[in-house]
Amino acid sequence: MINSPELSSQNTVSLDFLSSIENQAYHLFEQAPAAIVILKGPEFVFELANTRALEIIGRTREEVIGRKLEEALPELSSQGYIDLIRMVYNSGEKYISEESPVSFIVNGNRKDTYVKYVFQPLKDDEGIIKGVMVLGDDVGQQVLARKQIEESEAVLRKTKEQLELSISAGNIGIWHWDVRKNVMTWSKEQMEMFGVEKDEFKGEAEDFFKYVVEEDKEKIKAASRLEFERSDNQYEFRIKRKDGEIRWIESRSKTYMDERGNPEYITGINLDITESVLAREKIRASKEKNRLFIEYAPAAMAMFDKEMRYLSVSKQWMKEYDLTGDIIGKKHYELFPNILQRWKDVHSRCLKGAVEKSDEDFYVKDDGAPVWLKWDVHPWYSATNEIGGIVIFTENITERKEAEQVIKESEERFRTMANEAPLFVWETDEKLQTTYLNKAGLEYFNLDESIKMPALSWKKYIHPDDIEKVLRIMNEAARLHESYTLEMRLKNGSTGEYRWFLDKGAPRYAGEKFSGFIGTTLDIHDRREAEKELEDKVKRRTQELNQQNILLKQQNNLVKKILDSSVDLIGVYDTETRIISINRSSLNAMKAKEEDALGKKLVDVIPQMKDTQGYKDLLRAIGGETIHNEIYYSPISNRYYENTLLPLKDDNDQIYAVLVMAHDNTDLITSAKKLNEAQQIAFMGHWDWDVISGKVTWSDNMYNVYGINTDEEINLETFISHVHPDDQANVQANIEYAFQTQTFNDFFHRIITPAGETKTIHARGEVMVDKNGKVTRMVGTGQDVTKQKSIETQLIETSKKFEERNRFVEKLISSSLDLIMVVDKDLRFITINKKAESVLRKIIKDGPIIGEKITDINPSLIGTQPYLDLIEAFKGNIIIRDKVKSTVGEAQYYEHNYVPLYNEDGEVYAVMIISHDITENIRQMEELRKLYESDVQKNNFIAMASHELKTPITSIKGYVQLLLNAFNKEKETQKPLPPLLVRSSLISVDKQIARLTRLISELLDLSKIETGTLELKKEKFSLNELAIETVEDILYTNTKHTINLFHDFREFVYADKDRIGQVMINFLTNAIKYSPNSDKIDVSITRVANDEMAFSVKDYGIGIDKDEQEKIFERFYRAKGREEQTYPGFGIGLFIAKEFVQKHGGRLTVESEKGKGSTFTFTLPVY
Amino acid sequence: MNNEVLILVLDDDPDICAMLKLVLEYHGYGAEEAEGEEKAKAVLSARKVDLIIMDMLLSGADGTDICRRLKQDEQTLSIPILMFSAHPNAQKICMQAGADDFIAKPFEMNELMEKVVFFLERKKVQQD
């Protein structure tokens, strides 16, 4: 039975409560040596009657409880008791009687006794009389004892008289037995004594014998033997007379013996001593009865002689006064030396003939305990009618007194509780017949309150299947003096329905004897039903689950075999994230062993999973979501997967597990990522046109470029619709061309984004044909070149570097082919793919590869990382090794994947090696990096260039506007511009224009160099002359420095005068720029070797760092440094200068020391 | 000549400085040139400056940094700063740096003078 704490406690409380009340009241109630009866109401219905009371009135509980007094004890009404009680009830006054005779009719028999009683009215809290309590006792004993004694005394007297009488009457029989002749002679009296007729007596000894009572025959025989041996004998025996009467005979005999001592004859006299024997008996019996009477009297009673010596004493007396051993004959005052004087006085008075008593005498014992005592002392008379001594009755009523109090208090409580309790309260007698059942019980059994208890056979309300158990348990409990608890079904008296009840009972005892049960019974039907249902449900569910488990296990085994051979990661998790099933690939990715993983929670196997998206996905799947990730990155294995998490439901639609499947597509992703990255950098999108179906697939970036939502479907029409109306014809034409020639020509077209932005797209592509030459597909890229277009510099657009970048991207598009090889445990090739073959063929030109050991074909493999990885893979681990340089000649880089393959027995029988050629990737990455860097440089350059160009323009504009302003305002009252101001303004303008021109021509030169369209206009001229001119020009606008010219060599050159001049200007302006704190510049023209001359410019300025000396000739490089101010100019001067010089076949060099200065030199071949 | 007004022109390009000085003086305002922060600070501490016109891009220094510094310095924070640059996105940057106004290079003279007048008038009103 499932324990219900509320129920138990409720039960316990009620029973305990009941018990406590019960214990208290009932204990006192029951154990009270006096009778206690409670009559309720004006009809004096028996509420309570304790055992003692029932004894006295000679009724059973059923016969009285619940019944009116006059019905239960009708005999009382004629004796006036009921009137008496009514008087008490009405008046509210207590009534006491000392000794009243009363008769009870018990089973038709009359029982007379004497009772002492108190009729006490019972009031409630408000003082209203509710009933009457009767306290009393049967004093019949005492009275009878007294009378008994008187009787005995009388008997004694009478007996004595009789005896005397009988002796004087002389009933003596004489007999004579001749032993030798065996002749018996009886006298007339003898014959009379035995009731024998004269002629009946044959004169033989046997005649005598036959009258002896059976039991005494032995005695006679023994006596006869004695008579043979000695002369005087006396003995007693009983005879049965002819008329059946039993008489006691005393026989006295004399034996006459001859000289040899043999008996000759015996003569005897028989006395009929029956009367005296009887009297003796009577007296003895009476005395005995007396003694027993006293001894077993329920009261404390003692009989004393005149000296107060104990003649007899009751057990109760002994107990009450703590006396042990045999005190008969001892003096009372010796045993109780501290006896109060007043007692002694009472004794002495009674010894003189007084009768004294007290109903409620109170005194304090030696130990201080208070005692309530009821006592009774009167003298007893001997046969001679003299006072022989006194008899003392005492009764300790302390407890009863207390009981009275408690009962009054608890009675109501008990009643109320018993009736109000939601349980049945009941009581049985020793025969297990109900003697009391509370209101709740009566209601359930649909019984009237007035029902007679004996009529309630509760056993018939118990379910037939339970009755045997109930009786067995109750009897056992009674036997073992233990309480019991049981569950049983009881029939509802009105509905006939059987309901479950919890029954608790405690056995009661009157002394040693079992007297019945008291208990409670609680309706637990509903609760029990619910419990049963739950039990069943649990059982069913457990069964179901067990079955499911078995099924699942079976399925698991089957599936496991299939799953294990899969390269994909497959796992099944329960709703607590515990691993139910997992395939090899998964285990490998987790780097865990099966026995460590199965049954464990995921985060227990891989703690790092806790905060990952993967774990969150699992939890969501457990919650019921089906999750599919196109790209899922696992930080645990550092791979990309396409994964699916699928919740699994049982028949009740409850989720019991999640299936996780993941396909490793790291390679795909990384390539795609790289592609994406490359495309993003280049503002490039990727398009794929399936000509057959018409569908066009765009990369995300493409959508970006076109400014369209990625879920828009693209085909040829929709694509055209985005093209600028003016360019649509062109686009169509180009596509036509591609179809016809099966080659794709680059072209440009503008598009208009939905936002209204116009962009320029550079379209490139490839055409794919089937074996019949029919165009099936076109793939390509579209690059947003808007920005580039808008900047005047066409250089970037036509840059060769762009072409190179395209090539890289195209290479990315056409997927790089992987090498795939499978080797067995002996490292022999089982199978290889085409790509692998082509690579391997580089090592082993002819002959078989399949079946050969990989280490035989490529011995240099041994000991290398790939070799070690291969060995590791055979242990069952998936190995991924990135950036491995090929051992097969050329500079190839691979990413190797080693995947162990399992057979049915779960053993690794081969390893599959997938080698992904990442050479391109690596190169691309390098290129991309450079590209990026150069882009950054370019961007900076562009920004810088526009700034530089704008500066002189600003100045020019300023001056011009000023002048305009001045002239316009002349009409008004503005002051005119002083001519000097005008002049200086115009000079400034001129200067700025010169600056601007220089800048622009630098750009143009750069562009020409980039596109390779630089043309030199060579002529013969004097380098020295040019130097002089240039220096003069410089000095014109730069007055700070002194420029010294050293012509150590004079010669002509055949070169582009303009350009060379520019180089000179570049050197000089640099020298000036980078030596602000110096005032000297040295220019020298010297000879170098036979056919060369050199032009050098030396400054004493800030100099150039050694590591920068190389870089300054780079295209966009500008000398760095925060301390040094950066100087205006593009920073392309030296680059161009170098180009110019080199184009002439010369060299351009620099010598410099930081802080000291720099010398720039160019050489030219002499003409 | 309105000798009470002094405008500081801060640009590393001497040509620009010269041009601006000329224009300002023509309109009757006093102008001082400075090619860098140091020179500018010298002028600011020596004389009472009513307006600073400066380039966002100075050689070796970030105009916006200088602008911030000027605006954080108690002495100079009340002096309006008009920044110019050739960079198209410069306006936002300049304004965020604390400049009171921005003009794009190459600037229209009329526009420039309007802004100058605005700031000088404002200053006059504040002082009154």
HADDOCK unambig.tbl for C-alpha pairs under 7 A between the chains (distance, minus, plus):
assign (segid A and resid 947 and name CA) (segid B and resid 86 and name CA) 5.29 0.50 0.50
assign (segid A and resid 947 and name CA) (segid B and resid 87 and name CA) 6.65 0.50 0.50
assign (segid A and resid 950 and name CA) (segid B and resid 86 and name CA) 6.25 0.50 0.50
assign (segid A and resid 950 and name CA) (segid B and resid 105 and name CA) 6.62 0.50 0.50
assign (segid A and resid 950 and name CA) (segid B and resid 106 and name CA) 6.28 0.50 0.50
assign (segid A and resid 953 and name CA) (segid B and resid 106 and name CA) 6.32 0.50 0.50
assign (segid A and resid 954 and name CA) (segid B and resid 105 and name CA) 6.02 0.50 0.50
assign (segid A and resid 954 and name CA) (segid B and resid 106 and name CA) 4.10 0.50 0.50
assign (segid A and resid 954 and name CA) (segid B and resid 107 and name CA) 6.53 0.50 0.50
assign (segid A and resid 955 and name CA) (segid B and resid 15 and name CA) 6.80 0.50 0.50
assign (segid A and resid 955 and name CA) (segid B and resid 16 and name CA) 5.60 0.50 0.50
assign (segid A and resid 955 and name CA) (segid B and resid 19 and name CA) 6.21 0.50 0.50
assign (segid A and resid 957 and name CA) (segid B and resid 106 and name CA) 6.89 0.50 0.50
assign (segid A and resid 958 and name CA) (segid B and resid 19 and name CA) 6.57 0.50 0.50
assign (segid A and resid 958 and name CA) (segid B and resid 109 and name CA) 6.38 0.50 0.50
assign (segid A and resid 959 and name CA) (segid B and resid 19 and name CA) 6.58 0.50 0.50
assign (segid A and resid 961 and name CA) (segid B and resid 109 and name CA) 6.26 0.50 0.50
assign (segid A and resid 962 and name CA) (segid B and resid 23 and name CA) 6.44 0.50 0.50
assign (segid A and resid 1122 and name CA) (segid B and resid 60 and name CA) 5.43 0.50 0.50
assign (segid A and resid 1124 and name CA) (segid B and resid 60 and name CA) 6.98 0.50 0.50
assign (segid A and resid 1125 and name CA) (segid B and resid 59 and name CA) 5.37 0.50 0.50
assign (segid A and resid 1125 and name CA) (segid B and resid 60 and name CA) 4.68 0.50 0.50
assign (segid A and resid 1126 and name CA) (segid B and resid 59 and name CA) 5.23 0.50 0.50
assign (segid A and resid 1126 and name CA) (segid B and resid 60 and name CA) 5.68 0.50 0.50
assign (segid A and resid 1127 and name CA) (segid B and resid 59 and name CA) 6.71 0.50 0.50
